[in-house]
Amino acid sequence: MKWLIKVYVAIERYWRKMLSSRSQKSRVTWEEFLKVKALFPLTRPKIFIPYSRLKTYAML
């Protein structure tokens, strides 16, 4: 799950970077980005593994 969160954060940063590169005025601030994100939210990563098969995927 930790790696999924890292990917999610990287996607957010990349999305903001791309919005900033498309802006003709200046960079997109985090406040502006949060407003855009509120209108178009990213779905949070989830793991859908049946509990009965959890042992198969567990790495010890």
DSSP file (Angstrom, degrees, kcal/mol; ACC not computed):
  #  RESIDUE AA STRUCTURE BP1 BP2  ACC     N-H-->O    O-->H-N    N-H-->O    O-->H-N    TCO  KAPPA ALPHA  PHI   PSI    X-CA   Y-CA   Z-CA
    1    1 A M     >        0   0    0      0, 0.0     4,-2.0     0, 0.0     5,-0.2   0.000 360.0 360.0 360.0 -33.3    0.0    0.0    0.0
    2    2 A K  H  >  +     0   0    0      1,-0.2     4,-1.8     2,-0.2     5,-0.1   0.890 360.0  49.4 -59.7 -39.7    2.9    2.3    0.7
    3    3 A W  H  > S+     0   0    0      1,-0.2     4,-2.2     2,-0.2    -1,-0.2   0.841 106.7  55.4 -70.8 -33.0    4.1    2.2   -2.9
    4    4 A L  H  > S+     0   0    0      2,-0.2     4,-2.3     1,-0.2    -1,-0.2   0.899 107.4  49.8 -64.8 -39.2    0.5    2.9   -4.2
    5    5 A I  H  X S+     0   0    0     -4,-2.0     4,-2.5     2,-0.2    -2,-0.2   0.896 109.1  52.4 -65.7 -39.6    0.5    6.1   -2.1
    6    6 A K  H  X S+     0   0    0     -4,-1.8     4,-2.3     2,-0.2    -2,-0.2   0.904 110.1  48.2 -62.7 -40.9    3.9    7.1   -3.5
    7    7 A V  H  X S+     0   0    0     -4,-2.2     4,-2.3     2,-0.2    -2,-0.2   0.913 110.5  52.1 -64.2 -42.6    2.6    6.6   -7.0
    8    8 A Y  H  X S+     0   0    0     -4,-2.3     4,-2.1     1,-0.2    -2,-0.2   0.917 110.9  46.8 -59.4 -45.6   -0.5    8.7   -6.1
    9    9 A V  H  X S+     0   0    0     -4,-2.5     4,-2.4     1,-0.2    -1,-0.2   0.898 111.3  51.8 -65.1 -41.0    1.6   11.5   -4.8
   10   10 A A  H  X S+     0   0    0     -4,-2.3     4,-2.4     1,-0.2    -1,-0.2   0.885 108.9  50.8 -63.6 -38.4    3.8   11.4   -7.8
   11   11 A I  H  X S+     0   0    0     -4,-2.3     4,-2.6     2,-0.2    -2,-0.2   0.904 109.1  51.4 -66.4 -40.7    0.8   11.6  -10.1
   12   12 A E  H  X S+     0   0    0     -4,-2.1     4,-2.4     2,-0.2    -2,-0.2   0.939 111.5  47.0 -59.8 -46.7   -0.5   14.7   -8.2
   13   13 A R  H  X S+     0   0    0     -4,-2.4     4,-2.3     1,-0.2    -2,-0.2   0.908 113.5  48.2 -62.2 -42.0    2.8   16.4   -8.5
   14   14 A Y  H  X S+     0   0    0     -4,-2.4     4,-2.5     2,-0.2    -1,-0.2   0.898 109.8  52.6 -66.2 -40.2    3.0   15.6  -12.3
   15   15 A W  H  X S+     0   0    0     -4,-2.6     4,-2.2     2,-0.2    -2,-0.2   0.922 111.4  46.3 -60.6 -45.2   -0.6   16.8  -12.8
   16   16 A R  H  X S+     0   0    0     -4,-2.4     4,-2.3     2,-0.2    12,-0.3   0.899 111.2  52.6 -64.4 -40.3    0.3   20.1  -11.1
   17   17 A K  H  X S+     0   0    0     -4,-2.3     4,-1.9     1,-0.2    -2,-0.2   0.912 110.4  47.4 -61.9 -42.9    3.5   20.4  -13.1
   18   18 A M  H  X S+     0   0    0     -4,-2.5     4,-1.3     2,-0.2    -1,-0.2   0.876 110.8  51.3 -67.9 -37.6    1.5   19.9  -16.4
   19   19 A L  H  X S+     0   0    0     -4,-2.2     4,-1.0     1,-0.2    -1,-0.2   0.893 110.1  50.7 -64.5 -38.1   -1.1   22.4  -15.4
   20   20 A S  H  < S+     0   0    0     -4,-2.3     3,-0.3     1,-0.2    -2,-0.2   0.870 108.2  51.4 -66.7 -36.5    1.7   24.9  -14.6
   21   21 A S  H  < S+     0   0    0     -4,-1.9    -1,-0.2     1,-0.2    -2,-0.2   0.773 111.1  48.6 -72.7 -23.7    3.3   24.3  -18.0
   22   22 A R  H  < S+     0   0    0     -4,-1.3     2,-0.3    -5,-0.1    -1,-0.2   0.621  89.3 100.6 -88.8 -14.1   -0.1   25.0  -19.7
   23   23 A S     <  -     0   0    0     -4,-1.0     5,-0.0    -3,-0.3    -3,-0.0  -0.547  55.6-162.5 -75.0 133.0   -0.8   28.2  -17.8
   24   24 A Q  S    S+     0   0    0     -2,-0.3    -1,-0.1     1,-0.1     3,-0.1   0.683  85.3  50.0 -88.9 -19.1   -0.1   31.3  -19.8
   25   25 A K  S    S-     0   0    0      1,-0.3     2,-0.3     2,-0.0    -1,-0.1   0.964 119.7 -64.6 -82.3 -60.7    0.0   33.6  -16.8
   26   26 A S  S    S-     0   0    0      1,-0.0    -1,-0.3     3,-0.0    -3,-0.1  -0.867  74.2 -33.9-166.6-163.1    2.4   31.9  -14.4
   27   27 A R        -     0   0    0     -2,-0.3     2,-0.6    -3,-0.1    -7,-0.1  -0.335  59.1-111.4 -70.7 154.8    2.7   28.7  -12.3
   28   28 A V        -     0   0    0    -12,-0.3    -8,-0.1   -11,-0.1    -1,-0.1  -0.792  34.8-139.0 -86.3 122.1   -0.3   27.1  -10.8
   29   29 A T     >  -     0   0    0     -2,-0.6     4,-2.6     1,-0.1     5,-0.2  -0.295  22.2-108.8 -76.1 166.8   -0.1   27.4   -7.0
   30   30 A W  H  > S+     0   0    0      1,-0.2     4,-2.5     2,-0.2     5,-0.2   0.863 120.0  55.5 -65.3 -33.8   -1.0   24.6   -4.7
   31   31 A E  H  > S+     0   0    0      2,-0.2     4,-1.5     1,-0.2    -1,-0.2   0.928 110.6  44.2 -63.8 -44.0   -4.2   26.5   -3.6
   32   32 A E  H  > S+     0   0    0      1,-0.2     4,-2.1     2,-0.2    -2,-0.2   0.904 112.8  52.6 -65.3 -40.6   -5.3   26.7   -7.2
   33   33 A F  H  X S+     0   0    0     -4,-2.6     4,-2.8     1,-0.2    -2,-0.2   0.894 106.0  53.3 -62.7 -39.6   -4.4   23.1   -7.8
   34   34 A L  H  X S+     0   0    0     -4,-2.5     4,-1.7     2,-0.2    -1,-0.2   0.847 107.2  52.5 -65.3 -32.8   -6.5   22.0   -4.8
   35   35 A K  H  X S+     0   0    0     -4,-1.5     4,-1.4     2,-0.2    -1,-0.2   0.919 111.7  45.4 -66.1 -43.4   -9.5   23.9   -6.3
   36   36 A V  H  X S+     0   0    0     -4,-2.1     4,-2.5     1,-0.2    -2,-0.2   0.911 111.9  52.3 -63.9 -41.8   -9.0   22.0   -9.6
   37   37 A K  H  < S+     0   0    0     -4,-2.8    -1,-0.2     1,-0.2    -2,-0.2   0.823 104.7  56.2 -65.4 -31.1   -8.5   18.8   -7.7
   38   38 A A  H  < S+     0   0    0     -4,-1.7    -1,-0.2     1,-0.2    -2,-0.2   0.862 112.0  42.9 -67.7 -34.6  -11.8   19.4   -5.8
   39   39 A L  H  < S+     0   0    0     -4,-1.4    -2,-0.2     1,-0.3    -1,-0.2   0.864 130.4  25.4 -76.2 -36.8  -13.6   19.7   -9.2
   40   40 A F  S  < S-     0   0    0     -4,-2.5    -1,-0.3    -5,-0.1    -2,-0.1  -0.677  87.1-167.3-127.9  75.5  -11.8   16.7  -10.8
   41   41 A P        -     0   0    0      0, 0.0     2,-0.3     0, 0.0    -3,-0.1  -0.314  17.4-129.6 -71.1 146.8  -10.7   14.4   -7.9
   42   42 A L        -     0   0    0     -5,-0.1     2,-0.3     1,-0.0   -34,-0.0  -0.723  29.6-115.2 -84.8 141.2   -8.3   11.6   -8.4
   43   43 A T        -     0   0    0     -2,-0.3     3,-0.1     1,-0.1    -1,-0.0  -0.599  30.1-115.9 -77.9 140.0   -9.5    8.3   -7.0
   44   44 A R        -     0   0    0     -2,-0.3     2,-0.1     1,-0.1    -1,-0.1  -0.482  35.9-101.8 -73.0 143.5   -7.5    7.0   -4.1
   45   45 A P        -     0   0    0      0, 0.0     2,-0.3     0, 0.0    -1,-0.1  -0.403  43.8-176.6 -68.0 141.6   -5.7    3.7   -4.7
   46   46 A K        -     0   0    0     -2,-0.1     2,-0.6    -3,-0.1    -3,-0.0  -0.968  22.2-135.9-136.4 152.1   -7.3    0.6   -3.2
   47   47 A I        -     0   0    0     -2,-0.3     2,-0.8     2,-0.1     0, 0.0  -0.947  12.9-165.1-110.2 123.5   -6.3   -3.0   -3.1
   48   48 A F        +     0   0    0     -2,-0.6    -2,-0.0     2,-0.0     0, 0.0  -0.782  28.9 146.8-110.9  87.7   -9.0   -5.4   -3.8
   49   49 A I        -     0   0    0     -2,-0.8     5,-0.1     3,-0.0    -2,-0.1  -0.985  49.9-118.5-120.8 125.5   -7.8   -8.8   -2.6
   50   50 A P    >   -     0   0    0      0, 0.0     3,-1.4     0, 0.0     4,-0.4  -0.365  22.0-125.7 -60.5 141.1  -10.2  -11.4   -1.2
   51   51 A Y  G >  S+     0   0    0      1,-0.3     3,-1.1     2,-0.2     4,-0.4   0.840 109.2  60.8 -58.5 -34.1   -9.4  -12.2    2.4
   52   52 A S  G 3  S+     0   0    0      1,-0.2    -1,-0.3     2,-0.1     3,-0.3   0.784 109.4  42.0 -66.4 -25.8   -9.3  -15.9    1.5
   53   53 A R  G X> S+     0   0    0     -3,-1.4     4,-1.0     1,-0.2     3,-0.6   0.331  84.7 100.3-101.5   6.3   -6.4  -15.3   -1.0
   54   54 A L  H X> S+     0   0    0     -3,-1.1     4,-1.1    -4,-0.4     3,-0.5   0.858  76.3  58.2 -61.7 -37.1   -4.5  -12.8    1.2
   55   55 A K  H 34 S+     0   0    0     -4,-0.4    -1,-0.2    -3,-0.3     3,-0.2   0.837  99.6  59.6 -62.1 -32.6   -2.0  -15.5    2.3
   56   56 A T  H <4 S+     0   0    0     -3,-0.6    -1,-0.2     1,-0.2    -2,-0.2   0.867 111.9  38.3 -63.0 -36.9   -1.1  -16.1   -1.4
   57   57 A Y  H << S+     0   0    0     -4,-1.0    -1,-0.2    -3,-0.5    -2,-0.2   0.554  90.1 110.6 -93.4  -9.7    0.1  -12.5   -1.8
   58   58 A A     <  -     0   0    0     -4,-1.1     2,-0.6    -3,-0.2    -3,-0.0  -0.466  51.5-158.8 -71.5 133.4    1.7  -12.0    1.6
   59   59 A M              0   0    0     -2,-0.2    -2,-0.1     1,-0.1    -3,-0.0  -0.958 360.0 360.0-114.5 119.4    5.5  -11.7    1.5
   60   60 A L              0   0    0     -2,-0.6    -1,-0.1     0, 0.0    -2,-0.0   0.418 360.0 360.0-106.6 360.0    7.3  -12.4    4.7
